[in-house]
Amino acid sequence: MPNKPATPSKNVRVPNDLWESAKAVAKSEGHSLSEVIRKMLAAYVEKRPEPGGKIGL
């Protein structure tokens, strides 16, 4: 399949104002919002202290 993305698409619910603000910040820093989200999710997973541990949000 031509132009097949390397990763599958996911759906999340995000308020429009937050999405647009995050997209603008990512663009101003030379990143895509998808790239920022992937990096943030990876950091979230890495911070987990141990299986079953919780991270305060």
Rosetta blueprint (number, residue, H / E / L):
1 M L
2 P L
3 N L
4 K L
5 P L
6 A L
7 T L
8 P L
9 S L
10 K L
11 N L
12 V L
13 R L
14 V L
15 P L
16 N H
17 D H
18 L H
19 W H
20 E H
21 S H
22 A H
23 K H
24 A H
25 V H
26 A H
27 K H
28 S H
29 E L
30 G L
31 H L
32 S L
33 L H
34 S H
35 E H
36 V H
37 I H
38 R H
39 K H
40 M H
41 L H
42 A H
43 A H
44 Y H
45 V H
46 E H
47 K L
48 R L
49 P L
50 E L
51 P L
52 G L
53 G L
54 K L
55 I L
56 G L
57 L L
